[in-house]
């Protein structure tokens, strides 16, 4: 370590003084020399101290004034994490089966098209009970359509989906042309030729060589009304075929009655029992409740359990076979209309009883039928 020069001189002087005091005595001359040496050392020490004091004062004056407080170092700005909001996805449906898309929330509304099993569409509305969804559907009116909740799987949050007021129920229109002569087949009752006249929705006519008469109303491609013959009367339901060259149907809901224009042939199946309307049903613990059915000739669609479930199927004679859908589950149905036309028995899944009644009749004595 290097000491400042004044400090070195001061230490040297002190050492000399000490040595002088310790020199061995050799008479008066020695004492005089020692005294002189001590005086010289003292003078040097005094000079060194003065020089050191001056240097210290000069150093103190040269030192810069220090601030009273050390400034606090500014902290670096803390990076704030940016939270990216997860986008809210539009809820959508995916079909569990091939599904009809309709003009309104119910099977009474017209079919606008079909979504095949596994297809999806965005949800933009619902009915009050969320049993029907309004979806984006290009073939529908305004690019939208209605589909039943019971035959689809819903994905996404539907809590903010708006309620859409159902459109008016379609008004029956006289789309079918029933005017003319028909060769008919009603089994052993031998109904023969039938001559019909049509005025708008109203149709009248005669059959069996004039022994019988009928009058009815057109509802789309269905003609429904009353027959009279030999002091007896009953009901009938006829459905035109697609080419309007034939019809199939029943009298008194269960007995086959079909026909064709001149040169044609009877449609197959000829007899189609009348299932449309509302049935009170019993399917055991499953709790099926009322079953509301719409029918277009051989094709059947319906809802049950307050709209939670649907059915679709095909009619041949008095037998209805098809599929039920409920709570993302499905299975088979088979119903048999009984001879009075106001009861049916049958099953779902092959072994579970499902039967029903309407028109004031009670449940059939045997509910389960294979």
Residue pairs with C-beta under 8 A, 6 or more apart in sequence:
4 52
4 55
6 48
6 51
6 52
6 55
7 52
9 44
9 48
9 51
10 45
10 48
10 49
10 52
13 41
13 42
13 44
13 45
13 48
14 41
14 45
16 37
16 40
16 41
16 44
17 37
17 38
17 41
17 42
17 45
20 34
20 37
20 38
20 41
21 34
21 38
23 30
23 34
24 30
25 31
88 157
89 156
90 122
90 123
90 156
91 122
91 123
91 154
91 155
91 156
91 157
91 158
91 161
92 120
92 121
92 122
92 123
92 135
92 154
92 155
92 156
93 120
93 121
93 123
93 133
93 135
93 147
93 152
93 153
93 154
93 155
94 118
94 119
94 120
94 152
94 153
94 155
95 115
95 116
95 117
95 118
95 119
95 120
95 147
95 151
95 152
96 117
96 151
96 152
96 153
96 325
96 328
96 330
97 117
97 151
97 323
97 325
97 330
98 114
98 115
98 116
98 117
99 114
99 115
99 117
99 147
99 148
99 151
99 152
100 111
100 113
100 114
100 147
100 301
101 111
101 112
101 113
101 114
101 115
101 135
101 137
101 139
101 140
101 145
101 146
101 147
102 109
102 110
102 111
102 112
102 145
102 146
102 147
103 109
103 110
103 112
103 140
103 141
103 145
103 146
103 167
103 170
104 146
104 166
104 167
104 169
104 170
105 127
105 131
105 132
105 146
105 166
106 132
106 166
106 169
106 303
107 292
107 293
107 294
107 301
107 302
107 303
107 310
108 169
108 170
108 294
109 146
109 167
109 169
109 170
110 170
112 137
112 139
112 140
112 141
112 145
113 137
113 139
113 140
113 145
115 121
115 137
115 147
121 135
121 136
121 137
121 147
122 135
122 136
123 133
123 134
123 135
123 154
123 156
123 158
123 161
124 134
124 135
124 136
124 144
124 161
124 162
125 133
125 134
125 144
125 161
125 162
125 163
125 164
126 132
126 133
126 134
126 158
126 161
126 162
126 163
126 164
127 163
127 164
127 166
128 163
129 306
129 307
130 149
130 158
131 148
131 149
131 150
131 303
131 306
131 307
131 308
132 146
132 147
132 148
132 149
132 307
133 146
133 147
133 149
133 152
133 154
133 161
134 144
134 145
134 146
134 164
135 144
135 145
135 146
135 147
136 143
136 144
137 143
137 144
137 145
139 145
148 303
148 307
148 310
148 325
149 307
149 308
150 303
150 307
150 308
150 309
150 310
150 325
150 326
150 327
151 310
151 325
153 328
172 201
172 217
172 218
172 219
172 220
173 201
173 220
174 198
174 200
174 201
174 218
175 218
175 220
175 221
176 218
176 220
176 221
176 222
176 223
176 240
176 244
177 198
177 240
177 244
178 196
178 198
178 203
178 218
178 223
178 240
179 196
179 197
179 198
180 195
180 196
180 261
181 193
181 194
181 195
181 196
181 261
181 262
182 193
182 194
182 195
182 196
182 247
182 259
182 260
182 261
183 192
183 193
183 259
183 260
183 261
183 262
183 264
184 191
184 192
184 193
184 194
184 207
184 257
184 258
184 259
185 191
185 256
185 257
185 258
185 259
185 266
185 270
186 251
186 255
186 256
186 257
187 255
187 256
187 257
189 255
190 208
191 207
191 208
191 212
191 257
192 207
192 208
192 209
193 207
193 209
194 205
194 206
194 207
194 214
194 259
195 205
195 206
195 207
196 203
196 204
196 205
197 203
197 204
197 205
198 218
200 218
201 217
201 218
201 219
202 215
202 216
202 217
202 218
203 214
203 215
203 216
203 217
203 218
203 223
203 225
204 213
204 214
204 215
204 216
205 213
205 214
205 215
206 212
206 213
206 214
207 213
207 214
207 229
208 229
211 229
211 230
212 227
212 228
212 229
212 230
213 227
213 228
213 229
214 225
214 226
214 227
214 228
214 236
215 225
215 226
216 223
216 224
216 225
216 226
216 236
217 223
217 224
217 225
220 296
221 239
221 240
221 296
221 297
222 237
222 238
222 239
222 240
222 295
222 296
223 236
223 237
223 238
223 239
223 240
223 247
224 235
224 236
224 237
224 238
225 235
225 236
226 233
226 234
226 235
226 236
227 233
227 234
227 235
227 236
227 251
234 251
234 252
235 251
235 252
235 253
235 274
236 249
236 250
236 251
236 252
236 257
237 249
237 250
237 253
237 272
237 274
238 247
238 248
238 249
238 257
238 258
238 259
239 247
239 248
239 249
239 272
239 295
239 296
239 297
239 298
240 246
240 247
241 247
241 248
241 267
241 297
245 260
245 261
245 264
246 258
246 259
246 260
246 261
246 264
246 265
246 266
246 267
247 258
247 259
247 260
247 267
248 258
248 267
248 269
248 270
248 271
248 272
248 297
248 298
249 256
249 257
249 258
249 271
249 272
249 274
250 256
250 257
250 271
250 272
250 273
250 274
251 257
252 341
253 273
253 274
253 337
253 341
253 342
254 273
254 274
254 318
254 337
254 338
254 339
254 340
254 341
255 271
256 269
256 270
256 271
256 272
256 317
257 270
257 271
258 266
258 267
258 270
258 271
259 266
260 266
260 267
269 298
269 315
269 316
269 317
271 317
271 318
272 297
272 298
272 315
272 316
272 317
273 315
273 317
273 318
273 320
273 337
273 341
274 295
274 341
275 293
275 295
275 300
275 315
275 320
275 337
276 293
276 294
276 295
277 292
277 293
277 358
278 290
278 291
278 292
278 293
278 358
279 290
279 291
279 292
279 293
279 344
279 356
279 357
279 358
280 289
280 290
280 356
280 357
280 358
280 363
281 288
281 289
281 290
281 291
281 304
281 354
281 355
281 356
282 288
282 353
282 354
282 355
282 356
282 363
282 367
283 348
283 352
283 353
283 354
284 352
284 353
284 354
286 348
286 352
287 305
288 304
288 305
288 309
288 354
289 304
289 305
289 306
290 304
290 306
291 302
291 303
291 304
291 311
291 356
292 302
292 303
292 304
293 300
293 301
293 302
293 311
294 300
294 301
294 302
295 315
297 315
298 314
298 315
298 316
299 312
299 313
299 314
299 315
300 311
300 312
300 313
300 314
300 315
300 320
300 322
301 310
301 311
301 312
302 310
302 311
302 312
303 309
303 310
303 311
304 310
304 311
305 326
308 326
308 327
309 324
309 325
309 326
309 327
310 324
310 325
310 326
311 322
311 323
311 324
311 325
311 333
312 322
312 323
312 325
313 320
313 321
313 322
313 323
313 333
314 320
314 321
314 322
318 336
318 337
318 338
319 334
319 335
319 336
319 337
320 333
320 334
320 335
320 336
320 337
320 344
320 346
321 332
321 333
321 334
321 335
322 332
322 333
323 330
323 331
323 332
323 333
324 330
324 331
324 332
324 333
324 348
331 348
331 349
332 348
332 349
332 350
333 346
333 347
333 348
333 354
334 346
334 347
334 350
334 369
334 370
335 344
335 345
335 346
335 354
335 356
336 344
336 345
336 346
336 369
337 343
337 344
338 344
338 345
338 364
340 361
341 359
342 357
342 358
342 359
342 360
342 361
343 355
343 356
343 357
343 358
343 361
343 362
343 363
343 364
344 355
344 356
344 357
344 364
345 353
345 355
345 364
345 366
345 367
345 368
345 369
346 353
346 354
346 355
346 368
346 369
347 353
347 354
347 368
347 369
347 370
348 354
350 370
351 368
352 368
353 367
353 368
354 367
355 363
355 364
355 366
355 367
355 368
355 369
356 363
357 363
357 364
